[in-house]
């Protein structure tokens, strides 16, 4: 089930969450959850500039992907996210049966993605990461209904803690019908003995609730514009994540270049400052020279944006409060 770290984070925001719930808000429908998930993938893809990742400027370190392909992939996944939400809401609780059903839906979604991209892997990791959060939100609909844009005294949205806990509980059950994985990420995880996307989910998405969301909220609170706030959230995730995409493409040299370079940007004041922009350009140059791309961090940024959208769901705002 959920780890002790997840439960500790959940308890930290419990009192505030209960008080917000008195507003009598309503949780998103399954269709809204699917829409938010697709919107998060689209907004992550469009965010510019991102170091060595596909964005509005070009393909970064990817030869088989561009922005148009990423957008087609995201849009093709809406039926998958809808099916994940419906299955989770129907089952009602995390279980081995739900985990198996979600995995089967995810594998069909992966084939839909590959059809939309002519065989390129645009969002395999995001199907797992964002898909679990969609399921967690559908299972724990009461947590979504307590969401608020911000609550003084805590570092992230309280509803996000509930959703990530539910998603972690689901992720901890085995997928009984999974074939042995030979993906790039799995090989990197085993070779370098890092947790990877599976551990991230089972631990309750710490790089989302403890890193990405707090960085995003702190940047906004500091007056940073939304584009730069999202780039800084990505960099905060990169600075501590053992990104298996970087490890697969460039080994430890790629991982260290990504982590150290991201820290230098943040230490220079973030991507909105002249010094930060120079450090960001240097980070991108270093990653491109290694043909390395922080795809794992990008997936977790999409998860961060998804949870941020849910936090605004009952505030009477559009699910895309800022359209990049």
Phi, psi and omega per residue, in radians:
X1 nan -2.858 -3.077
X2 -1.119 2.573 -3.115
X3 -1.322 2.912 3.129
X4 -1.093 -0.631 -3.142
X5 -1.098 -0.694 3.118
X6 -1.113 -0.832 -3.101
X7 -1.119 -0.594 3.104
X8 -1.137 -0.762 3.112
X9 -1.105 -0.698 -3.140
X10 -1.089 -0.777 -3.123
X11 -1.117 -0.558 -3.095
X12 -1.062 -0.580 -3.105
X13 -1.846 0.117 -2.983
X14 -1.094 -0.799 -3.065
X15 -1.103 -0.753 3.125
X16 -1.131 -0.656 -3.100
X17 -1.085 -0.753 -3.119
X18 -1.072 -0.722 -3.100
X19 -1.166 -0.635 -3.139
X20 -1.196 -0.584 -3.084
X21 -1.092 -0.308 -3.130
X22 -1.181 -0.145 -3.114
X23 -1.268 -0.196 3.090
X24 1.275 0.676 -3.083
X25 -1.453 2.974 -3.103
X26 -2.064 2.592 -3.129
X27 -1.471 2.768 3.128
X28 -1.177 2.641 3.016
X29 -1.297 2.955 3.079
X30 -1.055 -0.699 3.127
X31 -1.123 -0.660 3.099
X32 -1.174 -0.713 3.095
X33 -1.035 -0.773 3.119
X34 -1.093 -0.715 3.126
X35 -1.121 -0.755 3.120
X36 -1.081 -0.705 -3.140
X37 -1.096 -0.807 3.121
X38 -1.125 -0.730 3.123
X39 -1.063 -0.695 3.112
X40 -1.083 -0.735 3.116
X41 -1.145 -0.692 3.141
X42 -1.166 -0.775 -3.114
X43 -1.188 -0.626 3.046
X44 -1.104 -0.765 -3.120
X45 -1.116 -0.694 -3.087
X46 -1.351 -0.355 -3.103
X47 -0.991 2.286 -3.059
X48 -2.510 2.403 0.011
X49 -1.617 2.485 3.039
X50 -2.067 2.377 -3.044
X51 -1.206 1.977 3.040
X52 1.139 0.243 3.112
X53 -1.873 2.775 3.033
X54 -1.069 2.277 3.026
X55 -2.670 -2.859 -3.089
X56 -1.148 -0.356 -3.106
X57 -1.417 -0.508 -3.070
X58 2.859 -2.744 -2.977
X59 -1.673 -0.023 -3.123
X60 1.043 -2.284 -3.137
X61 -1.556 0.160 -3.047
X62 -1.785 2.195 3.089
X63 -1.538 -0.409 -3.037
X64 -1.868 0.179 -3.123
X65 -2.325 2.573 2.949
X66 -2.529 3.121 -3.043
X67 -1.100 -0.723 -3.140
X68 -1.059 -0.697 3.123
X69 -1.154 -0.735 3.113
X70 -1.073 -0.685 -3.130
X71 -1.217 -0.690 3.072
X72 -1.080 -0.735 3.128
X73 -1.068 -0.836 -3.124
X74 -1.041 -0.802 -3.106
X75 -1.154 -0.603 3.134
X76 -1.187 -0.328 -3.071
X77 -1.553 -0.064 -3.109
X78 -1.043 -0.761 3.074
X79 -1.065 -0.576 3.101
X80 -1.136 -0.850 3.136
X81 -1.114 -0.628 3.092
X82 -1.118 -0.769 3.128
X83 -1.134 -0.657 3.094
X84 -1.103 -0.771 3.140
X85 -1.120 -0.759 -3.120
X86 -1.119 -0.728 3.139
X87 -1.116 -0.751 -3.113
X88 -1.176 -0.720 3.141
X89 -1.182 -0.643 3.132
X90 -1.156 -0.749 -3.139
X91 -1.240 -0.682 3.011
X92 1.485 -0.412 -3.117
X93 -2.520 2.595 3.018
X94 -1.048 2.397 -3.130
X95 -2.837 2.900 3.084
X96 -1.110 -0.632 3.130
X97 -1.131 -0.762 3.100
X98 -1.112 -0.753 3.136
X99 -1.013 -0.754 -3.141
X100 -1.158 -0.743 3.141
X101 -1.126 -0.742 3.126
X102 -1.102 -0.682 3.127
X103 -1.102 -0.713 3.118
X104 -1.124 -0.712 3.090
X105 -1.118 -0.733 -3.141
X106 -1.102 -0.647 3.120
X107 -1.176 -0.642 3.046
X108 -1.142 -0.719 3.101
X109 -1.081 -0.646 3.099
X110 -1.080 -0.688 3.090
X111 -1.166 -0.649 3.070
X112 -1.096 -0.733 3.100
X113 -1.051 -0.816 -3.102
X114 -1.126 -0.609 3.073
X115 -1.144 -0.714 -3.107
X116 -1.222 -0.437 -3.060
X117 -1.897 0.157 -3.080
X118 1.013 0.667 3.029
X119 1.691 -0.008 -3.121
X120 -1.546 2.495 3.136
X121 -1.494 1.633 3.123
X122 -1.555 -0.673 -2.955
X123 -2.479 0.537 3.134
X124 -1.042 -0.815 3.130
X125 -1.121 -0.644 -3.118
X126 -1.218 -0.533 3.086
X127 -1.046 -0.730 3.121
X128 -1.225 -0.900 -2.995
X129 -1.263 -0.999 -3.123
X130 -1.210 -0.626 3.116
X131 -1.064 -0.714 3.081
X132 -1.108 -0.670 3.128
X133 -1.197 -0.636 3.026
X134 -1.032 -0.811 3.123
X135 -1.114 -0.738 3.114
X136 -1.063 -0.690 3.122
X137 -1.185 -0.660 -3.139
X138 -1.229 -0.680 3.103
X139 -1.162 -0.770 -3.040
X140 -1.841 0.969 -3.055
X141 -1.010 -0.532 -3.131
X142 -1.136 -0.528 3.117
X143 -1.210 -0.675 3.134
X144 -1.125 -0.657 -3.097
X145 -1.200 -0.241 3.094
X146 -1.658 0.100 -3.039
X147 -1.140 2.561 3.046
X148 -2.446 2.669 -3.113
X149 -1.049 -0.654 3.111
X150 -2.841 2.634 3.093
X151 -2.357 2.137 -3.123
X152 -1.010 2.477 3.007
X153 1.639 -0.115 3.042
X154 -2.200 2.814 -2.969
X155 -1.715 -0.084 3.137
X156 -2.674 2.982 3.131
X157 -1.158 2.265 -3.104
X158 -1.105 -0.608 3.131
X159 -1.086 -0.560 3.131
X160 -1.046 -0.605 3.140
X161 -1.137 -0.722 3.113
X162 -1.138 -0.816 -3.090
X163 -1.096 -0.779 -3.125
X164 -1.162 -0.586 3.081
X165 -1.121 -0.802 3.112
X166 -1.094 -0.760 3.121
X167 -1.088 -0.678 3.114
X168 -1.121 -0.707 3.112
X169 -1.067 -0.724 3.098
X170 -1.116 -0.793 -3.070
X171 -1.117 -0.438 -3.104
X172 -1.333 -0.257 3.044
X173 -1.394 2.559 3.133
X174 -1.333 2.641 3.003
X175 -1.599 1.819 -2.972
X176 -1.171 -0.396 -3.062
X177 -1.912 0.213 -3.118
X178 -1.272 2.323 3.009
X179 -1.336 2.701 3.081
X180 -0.946 2.251 -3.058
X181 -1.441 2.361 3.057
X182 -2.235 0.589 -3.126
X183 -1.281 2.865 3.086
X184 -1.010 -0.768 -3.121
X185 -1.108 -0.707 -3.139
X186 -1.174 -0.699 3.104
X187 -1.125 -0.727 3.107
X188 -1.141 -0.691 3.138
X189 -1.059 -0.783 -3.126
X190 -1.246 -0.719 -3.096
X191 -1.139 -0.733 -3.041
X192 -1.787 0.051 3.073
X193 0.950 0.928 3.066
X194 -2.018 2.937 -3.022
X195 -1.308 -0.707 -3.126
X196 1.261 -3.013 -3.069
X197 -1.123 -0.598 -3.139
X198 -1.105 -0.822 3.133
X199 -1.160 -0.684 3.099
X200 -0.964 -0.787 3.136
X201 -1.193 -0.803 -3.098
X202 -1.138 -0.469 3.109
X203 -1.522 0.060 3.081
X204 1.513 0.466 3.067
X205 1.002 0.989 -3.114
X206 -1.076 -0.533 3.137
X207 -1.335 -0.120 3.014
X208 -1.664 -1.005 -3.009
X209 -1.387 -0.474 -3.114
X210 -1.773 -0.229 -3.076
X211 -2.208 -1.099 -3.005
X212 -1.104 -0.944 -3.124
X213 -1.111 -0.816 3.092
X214 -1.040 -0.677 3.119
X215 -1.132 -0.722 3.128
X216 -1.109 -0.813 -3.123
X217 -1.167 -0.674 -3.140
X218 -1.158 -0.709 3.129
X219 -1.126 -0.759 3.101
X220 -1.076 -0.774 -3.125
X221 -1.101 -0.490 3.123
X222 -1.489 0.106 3.084
X223 1.473 0.185 3.117
X224 -1.289 2.435 3.141
X225 -1.148 2.785 -2.965
X226 -1.071 -0.699 3.136
X227 -1.043 -0.889 -3.128
X228 -1.152 -0.606 3.113
X229 -1.071 -0.697 3.126
X230 -1.254 -0.677 3.063
X231 -1.083 -0.746 3.126
X232 -1.127 -0.607 3.061
X233 -1.116 -0.730 3.069
X234 -1.042 -0.785 -3.126
X235 -1.135 -0.646 3.100
X236 -1.101 -0.706 3.085
X237 -1.126 -0.823 -3.137
X238 -1.004 -0.624 -3.010
X239 -1.114 -0.428 -3.100
X240 -2.164 -0.168 -3.071
X241 -1.394 2.335 2.962
X242 -1.434 1.413 -2.967
X243 -1.292 1.984 -3.114
X244 -1.209 -0.364 3.052
X245 -1.176 -0.768 3.067
X246 -1.121 -0.732 -3.135
X247 -1.132 -0.705 3.124
X248 -1.102 -0.763 -3.031
X249 -1.396 -0.598 -3.005
X250 -2.494 0.251 3.074
X251 1.111 -2.737 -3.105
X252 -1.121 -0.542 3.106
X253 -1.066 -0.727 3.114
X254 -1.178 -0.747 3.134
X255 -1.086 -0.806 -3.118
X256 -1.147 -0.671 3.102
X257 -1.084 -0.733 -3.140
X258 -1.186 -0.818 -3.105
X259 -1.153 -0.872 -3.087
X260 -1.178 -0.693 3.126
X261 -1.134 -0.699 3.104
X262 -1.107 -0.721 3.112
X263 -1.088 -0.680 -3.132
X264 -1.123 -0.671 3.094
X265 -1.084 -0.827 -3.110
X266 -1.152 -0.694 3.113
X267 -1.154 -0.437 3.109
X268 -1.443 0.019 3.107
X269 1.929 0.007 3.118
X270 1.642 3.042 -2.996
X271 -1.251 -0.157 -3.135
X272 -1.545 -0.139 -3.113
X273 -1.750 2.706 3.107
X274 -0.994 -0.776 3.138
X275 -1.155 -0.669 3.111
X276 -1.153 -0.682 3.111
X277 -1.133 -0.670 3.099
X278 -1.135 -0.732 3.119
X279 -1.168 -0.601 3.103
X280 -1.162 -0.708 3.090
X281 -1.110 -0.675 3.110
X282 -1.162 -0.686 3.094
X283 -1.082 -0.794 -3.137
X284 -1.107 -0.735 3.122
X285 -1.044 -0.748 -3.128
X286 -1.114 -0.759 -3.121
X287 -1.199 -0.727 3.137
X288 -1.120 -0.621 3.119
X289 -1.142 -0.424 3.105
X290 -1.705 -0.003 -3.056
X291 0.974 0.717 -3.045
X292 -2.004 2.499 -3.100
X293 -2.410 2.290 -3.104
X294 -1.445 1.115 -3.079
X295 -1.143 -0.568 3.108
X296 -1.132 -0.724 3.096
X297 -1.126 -0.654 3.114
X298 -1.090 -0.722 3.099
X299 -1.083 -0.687 -3.136
X300 -1.280 -0.507 3.005
X301 -1.145 -0.734 3.080
X302 -1.028 -0.717 3.092
X303 -1.102 -0.690 3.091
X304 -1.062 -0.793 -3.141
X305 -1.145 -0.654 3.100
X306 -1.050 -0.858 -3.128
X307 -1.166 -0.605 3.098
X308 -1.114 -0.684 3.086
X309 -1.108 -0.724 3.121
X310 -1.087 -0.586 -3.137
X311 -1.183 -0.364 3.110
X312 -1.728 -0.002 -3.016
X313 -1.000 -0.781 -3.055
X314 -1.691 0.184 3.104
X315 -1.588 0.121 3.104
X316 1.359 0.338 -3.131
X317 -1.808 2.882 3.001
X318 -1.125 2.607 3.044
X319 -1.100 -0.332 3.065
X320 -2.002 1.351 -3.022
X321 -1.099 -0.351 3.106
X322 -2.494 1.993 -3.035
X323 -1.670 1.828 3.097
X324 -1.493 nan nan
